[in-house]
């Protein structure tokens, strides 16, 4: 299986940076996610928020989740909000199983709120 991860900056409103994540975030690809999140949080001027669009994230392992958690801590340390947008069903399950859904701000897709979707 060809595991690939792409993180692409997307247009965003003033004060916000958006990243679209597509593919698989696992031990072999997590460096791509870490690098993109590091840039989003490290290029001045800092935004008020970094939004990570996870709608095309087909698969996320604990390595991917840990990268997101570390980015959240880094963002908080510099006063930037980090939000996950439209998480895929697999990511929703992972967030719930690990209770990480309690620490992330999550913008659901154009569906019912996250807690009501399963």
Secondary structure, 3 states (H helix, E strand, C coil): CCCCEEEEEECCCCCEEEEEEEEEECCCCHHHHHHHHHHHHHCCCCCCEEEEEEEEEEEECHHHHHHHHHHHHHHHHCCCEEEEECCCHHHHHHHHHCCHHHCCEEECCCCCCHHHCC
